[in-house]
């Protein structure tokens, strides 16, 4: 792969090329799943190709090919140059890149058990056992399970002298029990909704999740929700579990800090951001106990946003986003960093494959653990606790939002006293985060994986990570998203 990368870089460095980089990518995927006792998914795929970026006359050009022959690479390189030259007809300003030193490195993510050495039959056997355990409860009308693995090796080479070889392996698994009764569906999921938990690990993650053990509880709660009280409407003290808080972070912090949104590049597809440049180091984003980082380093944990170098060859970093409540940082590329006068990119450029351009994508955007015990977080006279996302909606500037969860609990005098169905809450991003008054300590902090974040045209689907521990928010609008 390194030889292919060097060949592609040589081909890209034609007359007039001011900068060039190439990414040679090999990836392998496996997916397994069941639905009501039958195999629903059993698939595998492999792909390889090269993506080539160049700057000519101050404009970007990009082309990609799955033909890794000499002729195929030269054709793609020529096309990238031609696109850059054609782009000059509409150029407003020349591309300027923030400086980045050359890096020569090899990095492999930790993987104790190679998931591709575990037979597919073993994957399906476990999933079918979980499926059967869920359906052992007669109130469950639909049981679904899934397991996904991916390994991606990428060699990056650039005209500034970088040559970086990275291999990342990630795994994911989860399941849901659905109960249908009286025109209403209730659902419980483990360990999270929308596919479960995903981390930068091998098959050891599956062992850690202990899938079969939790199935009876999940089924029981899905059925019991039909008899639960409807979540009340009004202003309440709200406590969120770490998985729901992870999605809250994703939507109301992660996306608005993407600098291309702020500068308008995403306006036609997924909206912009309320975090305009005048708010940097001025906006009271949250209460003083809130600290949020965007952290791609391995020390942060095995998140889907963990890597050694991004897809521009910029070293993975930890960036303060919110420090003691103050908004302090964006996620940037080399180009957007230079645009706003920053000396260096924060290393957030990633593509979901060799055939797509890198975009600014979330790394691991995490709420740092607080100082309260879990008992202190739940120490309220009257409140509502919500777990596991069910639905979400947020406006195109990431300011007004509404979230629904799978299950809620009425909290009185620090204890769960009543199960609640159809819980939801809504708010305005900065008001919500400024009402945070308790964050559980690191014993309860979990780094969750979101494998399906969409962005760009054509759309790219990327994995991100979000760490959080259960947290409490005062005076939050609760209820109203679902019918009584």
Secondary structure, DSSP 8 states (H G I E B T S, - for coil): -HHHHHHHHHHH--TTEEEEEEEEEEEEEEEEEEETTEEEEEEEEEEEEEEEEEEETTEEEEEEES--SHHHHHHHHHHHHHHHHHHGGG-SS----------EEEEE---SS-GGGS-HHHHHHHHHHHHHHHHTSTT--EEEEEEEEEEEEEEEEETTS-EEEEEEEEEEEEEEEEEEETTEEEEEEES-STT-EEES--THHHHHHTHHHHHHHHHHHHHHGGGSEE---EEEEEEE-HHHHHHHHIIIIITTTBHHHHTTTTTTTT---S--GGGTTT-B-S-TT--EEEE-SGGG-S-TT--SB-TTS-B--EEEEEETTEE---B--HHHHHHTT-SS--S-EE-SSTTS--EE---BEEE---SB-HHHHT--SEEEEEEEEEEEEE-TTS-EEEEEEEEEEEEETTEEEEEEES-EEEEEHHHHHHTEEEEB-GGG-EEEEEEEEEETTTTEEEEEEEEE--EEEEEEEE--SS--
